[in-house]
Amino acid sequence: MMLSELGARTEGQLIGDDQSFSVVSTDTRTLSPGDLFVAIRGDRFDGHTFVEKAVECGACAVVVESPQDHVYATQLVVNDSVVALGQAGALNRTAFSGKVLAITGSNGKTTVKGMLHSIMSEHCSTLATEANFNNHIGVPLTLMRLNDSYGAAVIEAGTSGKSEIAYLANLIQPEIALVNNVMAAHLLGFGSEEAIAKEKAEIYSAGKVKVGVVNLNCAYKDVFMAKLSGKKIFGFAVETQTEKRIILTPVFAEQGNAVVVALVQPLGENESLSFKFLWQGNEFPVQLNICGAHNIANAAAAAACALAADVQIESIVSGLEKFSGVPGRMQITPSVRCALLVDDTYNANPGSMRAAINHLSQYDKSLLIVGDMGEIGEGELAAHEKMGCYAHAKGIEQVIGVGELSRTLVKAYGKNGISFGSCTEAIEYLETTDISEFSVLVKGSRSAKMERIVQQLEQSGGGI
């Protein structure tokens, strides 16, 4: 890609000789000679202060928001470096000939991404979003990694505010798009679940979308189907073996639409996460190697996306069974302190917290260590209170709360609950408490930093 091409897309001013580039960097610590450095202004840093360092490291050119007179290198001066980064990713996406699948949703999108990556890798070399690179910075950096060595790409799109999904969808331009579900996550930025649903549905509006994958168990499925008018729809659902088959809306009578159903045993008989896919009148057994019954729905979502991409059901089953999970997402972790340790510290909202409690409730001696759920908005106290009541109703034996909001959760939970103001205080308590017979699940939003407690339970040999 030539810098002048990016300049034309951003109405930027090119100072110096035109340069070609294939890699974009926003961090001088990982920049390699020949990379294009884009100076991003953030809340905690300003990339413009590292422009000289980028040139010293061998950057072929720099993208800046004002001329850097003290820097002797080609510069592209733009109004907004973040927009320029996005356009660089979009340009590289345009040149990619493989299939692109995009995933968004309130819960499970990172797990679905991992499952789908495992499935698609059975079929062809596949690029997938790394870690949490699912925002206006991470998505373009991921798109810049697309090249002819890949036959497909699985791109995750996240949002915490309005219009972000539409922006990311316009960059990604997927042929296949999924809204995994809609729950009360990031209410602070949206105000209601319905607003979240409308925001997530924008993933279906990208110009190249040929197939929309729809969760038929989701209360907002009609919102998604309306957005997909005139396009193919692949639906997915989870049902127990004893339930009546899902009643398909008339849209599924149209040519090209399809449904995959995950058939599970009645509640309480499926702890091993074994189930069957019902596809085209046949049943295909699946055995997942991760925990959490909610992951059956994630598996169905990944399967529907792969089927839409023309992957054979046998490859889908194989890919799912090879998937070992995502760090911090319902991961069983070795511990010297307790009978079982489940690390679910990657993030938290009411929907994922409820799913975690459901999983923990299957164990006789259960301990929930929970941090605050962030970005819920005005209803945050009520949401924590409901989770406390839910933990009590599900028979969780003990609850430890960390943070001010979690005090409300613990209070609602009642007897055998204890609160701490920080992870440090909770760790000090755990170091002198015998939890050797307990199955422990640790969860909280990123801001709660609950991984510190997992690390303590992994490494500490203390306790009674």
C-alpha positions in Angstrom: 0.0 0.0 0.0 1.3 3.5 -0.8 1.1 6.3 1.7 -0.4 8.5 -1.1 -3.4 6.1 -1.3 -4.1 6.6 2.4 -3.6 10.4 1.9 -6.3 10.4 -0.8 -8.8 8.5 1.6 -8.1 11.0 4.4 -7.6 14.3 2.5 -4.2 14.4 4.1 -1.1 16.4 3.2 1.9 14.4 2.2 5.2 16.0 3.2 8.2 14.2 1.6 8.5 11.3 -0.8 5.7 8.8 -1.1 6.4 5.5 0.8 5.0 2.0 0.6 4.1 0.1 3.7 2.4 -3.2 4.7 2.5 -2.9 8.5 1.1 -0.1 10.7 2.2 0.5 14.2 0.9 2.7 17.0 3.5 1.6 19.5 7.3 2.3 19.2 8.0 -0.6 21.5 6.9 -3.1 18.9 7.7 -1.1 15.7 9.9 -2.8 13.1 11.9 -1.1 10.3 9.7 -0.3 7.4 6.5 0.1 9.4 4.2 3.1 9.2 3.9 4.8 12.5 0.5 6.4 13.3 0.6 8.9 16.2 -2.6 8.4 18.2 -3.8 10.8 20.9 -5.2 8.8 23.9 -6.4 9.5 27.4 -3.1 8.5 28.9 -0.6 9.2 26.1 0.0 11.2 22.9 1.7 9.3 20.1 3.1 12.5 18.8 5.7 12.6 21.6 7.1 9.3 20.2 7.4 10.4 16.6 11.2 10.9 16.8 11.6 7.5 18.5 9.5 5.9 15.7 11.8 7.4 13.1 14.9 6.2 15.0 13.4 2.7 15.1 13.1 2.7 11.3 9.6 3.8 10.5 9.2 4.5 6.8 6.9 7.4 7.5 4.7 8.9 10.2 1.0 9.8 10.3 0.5 12.9 12.4 -2.2 15.6 13.1 0.2 18.5 12.7 3.5 18.9 10.9 6.5 17.7 13.0 9.2 20.2 11.9 11.9 18.5 14.0 11.4 15.1 12.3 13.3 14.3 9.1 11.0 11.7 7.6 8.0 11.5 5.3 4.9 12.7 7.0 1.2 12.4 6.3 -0.7 15.2 8.1 -4.3 14.4 8.7 -7.2 15.8 10.7 -7.6 12.7 12.8 -5.0 10.0 13.2 -7.6 7.4 14.5 -9.6 7.9 11.3 -6.5 7.5 9.2 -5.7 4.3 11.0 -9.2 3.0 10.3 -8.9 3.9 6.6 -5.5 2.1 6.4 -7.3 -1.0 7.7 -10.2 -0.5 5.3 -7.9 -0.2 2.3 -6.1 -3.4 3.2 -9.4 -5.2 3.7 -10.5 -4.1 0.2 -7.5 -6.0 -1.2 -8.3 -9.2 0.7 -10.1 -11.9 -1.4 -10.8 -14.4 1.4 -14.0 -14.7 3.4 -14.5 -12.2 6.3 -16.8 -13.0 9.2 -17.7 -10.4 11.8 -19.0 -11.0 15.3 -20.5 -8.7 17.9 -22.8 -9.2 20.9 -23.2 -8.4 24.6 -21.7 -11.7 25.8 -19.7 -14.5 24.4 -18.3 -12.8 21.3 -14.7 -13.5 22.2 -15.5 -17.2 22.9 -17.5 -17.5 19.6 -14.5 -15.9 17.8 -12.2 -18.5 19.3 -14.5 -21.3 18.4 -15.0 -20.1 14.9 -11.3 -19.6 14.4 -10.8 -23.2 15.5 -13.5 -24.4 13.0 -12.3 -22.3 10.1 -8.7 -23.4 10.6 -9.9 -26.9 9.8 -11.0 -25.5 6.5 -8.3 -23.0 5.6 -5.6 -20.7 7.1 -7.6 -18.2 9.2 -6.8 -14.8 10.8 -8.7 -13.9 14.0 -8.8 -10.9 16.3 -6.2 -11.2 19.1 -7.0 -10.5 22.7 -9.3 -7.5 23.0 -8.4 -5.8 19.7 -12.1 -5.2 18.9 -12.4 -1.4 19.0 -11.6 1.5 16.7 -7.9 1.0 17.3 -7.7 -2.8 17.4 -10.0 -3.6 14.4 -7.9 -1.6 11.9 -4.7 -3.1 13.3 -6.2 -6.6 12.8 -7.4 -5.7 9.3 -3.8 -4.6 8.4 -2.7 -8.2 9.1 -4.8 -9.6 6.2 -2.7 -11.0 3.4 -2.9 -13.7 0.7 -1.7 -16.4 3.2 -5.1 -16.4 4.8 -8.3 -17.9 3.3 -10.6 -16.3 5.9 -10.7 -13.9 8.7 -12.8 -13.8 11.9 -13.1 -10.2 13.2 -14.6 -9.3 16.6 -16.3 -5.9 17.0 -17.1 -4.4 20.4 -18.8 -1.2 21.5 -19.4 0.8 24.6 -21.2 3.8 22.9 -23.5 4.7 20.0 -22.5 4.5 16.4 -19.3 2.4 17.0 -20.6 -0.8 15.5 -21.6 1.0 12.3 -18.2 2.5 12.0 -16.4 -0.8 12.6 -18.7 -2.7 10.2 -17.9 -0.2 7.5 -14.2 -1.0 8.0 -14.6 -4.8 8.3 -17.0 -5.2 5.4 -17.9 -8.8 6.3 -19.7 -11.2 4.0 -21.1 -13.0 7.1 -22.2 -11.2 10.3 -23.4 -12.3 13.7 -25.0 -10.6 16.7 -24.4 -13.3 19.3 -26.9 -11.9 21.9 -28.2 -8.8 23.6 -28.0 -8.3 27.3 -27.6 -5.5 29.9 -23.9 -4.7 29.1 -22.6 -1.2 28.7 -26.0 0.3 29.6 -24.1 3.4 30.7 -23.5 4.1 27.0 -26.9 3.2 25.7 -29.6 3.4 28.4 -31.6 0.3 27.4 -31.3 -3.2 26.0 -33.4 -2.1 23.0 -30.9 0.6 22.2 -28.1 -2.0 22.5 -29.9 -4.3 20.1 -30.3 -1.5 17.5 -26.6 -0.7 17.9 -25.5 -4.3 17.5 -27.7 -4.8 14.5 -25.6 -2.3 12.6 -23.1 -5.1 12.0 -25.7 -6.4 9.4 -25.7 -3.1 7.5 -22.2 -3.4 6.0 -22.3 -3.3 2.2 -20.8 -6.7 1.6 -22.9 -8.7 4.0 -24.5 -11.6 2.2 -25.6 -13.7 5.2 -26.8 -12.6 8.6 -26.5 -15.1 11.5 -29.3 -14.7 14.0 -29.8 -16.0 17.5 -33.4 -17.3 17.4 -33.4 -17.5 21.3 -32.8 -13.8 21.5 -35.7 -11.5 22.4 -34.5 -9.1 19.7 -34.3 -11.5 16.8 -37.1 -9.6 14.9 -34.9 -6.4 15.1 -32.1 -8.4 13.4 -34.3 -10.0 10.8 -35.7 -6.6 9.8 -32.2 -5.3 9.3 -31.5 -8.3 7.1 -34.4 -7.9 4.7 -33.5 -9.2 1.3 -30.4 -11.1 2.6 -29.9 -14.7 3.6 -30.4 -15.6 7.2 -28.8 -18.5 9.1 -30.5 -19.0 12.4 -29.3 -20.9 15.5 -31.0 -22.0 18.7 -30.5 -24.1 21.8 -33.3 -26.5 22.8 -33.7 -29.4 25.2 -34.4 -32.8 23.7 -37.9 -32.7 25.1 -38.9 -29.3 23.7 -40.9 -28.7 20.7 -38.7 -27.7 17.8 -38.3 -24.0 17.5 -41.2 -22.4 15.5 -39.5 -20.8 12.5 -40.7 -17.4 11.3 -41.9 -17.2 7.6 -38.6 -15.7 6.6 -37.0 -19.1 6.9 -39.2 -20.5 4.1 -37.3 -18.3 1.7 -34.6 -19.9 -0.5 -31.2 -20.1 1.0 -32.1 -19.6 4.7 -31.3 -22.3 7.2 -31.3 -23.2 10.9 -28.9 -25.2 13.1 -30.2 -26.3 16.5 -28.2 -27.5 19.5 -30.1 -30.2 21.2 -29.2 -30.6 24.9 -30.4 -32.9 27.7 -32.9 -31.5 30.2 -31.3 -29.1 32.7 -29.2 -30.8 35.3 -28.2 -33.7 33.0 -25.7 -32.0 30.8 -22.7 -31.1 33.0 -20.3 -32.6 30.5 -21.3 -30.2 27.8 -22.2 -32.9 25.3 -25.0 -32.2 22.9 -26.2 -32.8 19.3 -26.5 -30.5 16.4 -29.7 -30.9 14.4 -28.8 -29.9 10.8 -30.7 -30.7 7.7 -32.6 -33.5 9.4 -29.6 -35.2 10.8 -28.0 -35.2 14.3 -24.3 -34.7 14.9 -22.9 -35.4 18.5 -20.5 -32.8 20.0 -18.4 -32.9 23.1 -17.0 -29.5 24.2 -13.8 -29.4 26.2 -14.6 -26.2 28.1 -17.0 -25.6 31.0 -20.2 -23.5 31.3 -23.5 -24.6 29.8 -23.9 -21.2 28.1 -21.0 -22.2 25.8 -23.4 -24.5 24.0 -25.2 -21.4 22.6 -21.8 -20.0 21.7 -21.0 -23.2 19.9 -24.3 -23.1 18.0 -23.5 -19.5 16.9 -20.0 -20.5 15.7 -21.5 -23.5 13.8 -24.1 -21.3 12.1 -21.4 -18.8 11.0 -19.3 -21.7 9.6 -22.2 -23.3 7.8 -22.9 -19.9 6.2 -19.3 -19.9 5.0 -19.8 -23.4 3.4 -17.8 -25.3 5.9 -18.9 -29.0 6.3 -20.6 -30.0 9.5 -17.9 -32.6 10.2 -15.2 -29.9 10.2 -17.4 -27.8 12.5 -17.7 -30.6 15.1 -13.9 -31.3 14.9 -13.0 -27.6 15.3 -15.3 -27.2 18.3 -14.0 -30.3 20.0 -10.4 -29.0 19.6 -11.3 -25.6 21.1 -9.8 -25.3 24.6 -11.2 -21.9 25.6 -10.1 -18.3 26.0 -7.9 -17.1 28.9 -10.0 -15.6 31.6 -13.2 -17.0 30.2 -14.5 -19.9 32.3 -11.0 -21.5 32.4 -10.3 -24.3 34.8 -7.0 -23.3 36.4 -4.7 -25.5 38.6 -4.7 -24.4 42.2 -3.0 -25.5 45.4 -5.6 -23.8 47.5 -9.0 -25.2 46.4 -10.7 -28.2 44.9 -11.5 -26.4 41.7 -10.6 -22.9 40.4 -12.5 -21.3 37.5 -11.0 -18.1 36.1 -13.8 -16.0 34.6 -12.1 -12.6 35.3 -11.9 -11.3 31.7 -15.1 -9.2 32.2 -18.5 -9.2 33.7 -22.1 -8.0 33.1 -25.4 -9.3 34.5 -25.8 -11.8 31.7 -22.4 -13.4 32.0 -22.5 -13.2 35.8 -25.8 -15.2 35.8 -24.2 -17.8 33.5 -21.2 -18.1 35.8 -23.4 -18.6 38.9 -25.4 -21.2 37.0 -22.2 -23.2 36.3 -20.9 -22.8 39.9 -24.2 -24.0 41.4 -23.6 -27.5 40.2 -20.9 -28.0 42.8 -21.8 -29.0 46.4 -19.3 -26.7 48.1 -19.2 -23.5 46.0 -17.5 -20.2 46.6 -18.1 -17.2 44.4 -15.5 -14.4 44.5 -16.9 -11.5 42.7 -15.8 -8.0 41.8 -17.9 -5.0 40.6 -19.7 -5.1 37.3 -18.9 -1.9 35.5 -20.6 0.3 32.9 -24.1 -0.7 33.9 -25.3 2.9 34.5 -28.1 4.1 36.7 -29.3 0.6 37.5 -26.0 -0.6 38.8 -27.1 -1.1 42.4 -30.3 -2.9 41.5 -28.3 -5.1 39.1 -25.8 -6.1 41.8 -28.7 -6.7 44.3 -30.4 -9.1 41.8 -27.1 -11.0 41.3 -26.8 -11.4 45.1 -30.4 -12.8 45.3 -29.7 -15.0 42.3 -26.5 -16.5 43.9 -28.6 -17.2 47.1 -31.4 -18.8 45.1 -29.0 -21.0 43.2 -27.5 -22.4 46.4 -24.0 -20.8 46.2 -22.6 -21.7 49.6 -20.3 -18.7 50.1 -19.8 -15.3 48.4 -16.8 -12.9 48.7 -17.3 -9.5 47.3 -14.6 -7.0 46.2 -15.5 -3.4 45.7 -18.2 -0.9 46.6 -20.9 -2.2 44.2 -20.2 -5.8 45.3 -21.1 -4.9 48.8 -24.7 -4.5 47.6 -24.5 -8.0 46.0 -23.1 -9.6 49.2 -25.8 -7.9 51.3 -28.5 -9.2 49.1 -26.9 -12.7 49.1 -27.1 -12.7 52.9 -25.5 -15.1 55.4 -22.1 -16.5 54.5 -21.2 -13.4 52.5 -18.3 -11.1 53.2 -17.2 -7.9 51.6 -13.8 -6.3 51.0 -12.9 -2.9 49.6 -10.0 -4.1 47.5 -8.3 -7.2 46.0 -5.5 -6.8 48.5 -7.8 -7.1 51.4 -9.5 -10.1 49.9 -6.2 -11.8 49.2 -5.1 -11.3 52.8 -8.3 -12.9 54.0 -7.9 -15.9 51.6 -4.3 -16.5 52.7 -5.5 -17.3 56.2 -8.8 -19.2 55.2 -9.2 -22.8 54.5 -11.0 -23.2 51.1 -9.4 -26.5 50.2 -12.8 -28.3 49.8 -14.4 -25.5 47.8 -15.0 -25.1 44.1 -14.2 -21.4 43.5 -15.2 -19.2 40.6 -13.6 -15.7 40.3 -15.3 -13.0 38.2 -15.5 -9.3 37.8 -15.2 -6.5 35.2 -11.8 -5.5 33.9 -11.6 -2.5 36.2 -12.0 -4.8 39.2 -8.7 -6.6 38.3 -9.9 -9.9 39.8 -7.1 -11.8 38.0 -5.0 -10.8 41.0 -7.0 -13.1 43.1 -6.7 -16.0 40.6 -3.0 -15.5 40.6 -2.9 -15.7 44.4 -5.0 -18.9 44.4 -2.7 -20.4 41.7 0.5 -19.6 43.4 -0.1 -19.4 47.2 0.6 -22.4 49.3 -0.7 -20.6 52.4 -3.9 -21.1 54.3 -4.9 -23.4 57.1 
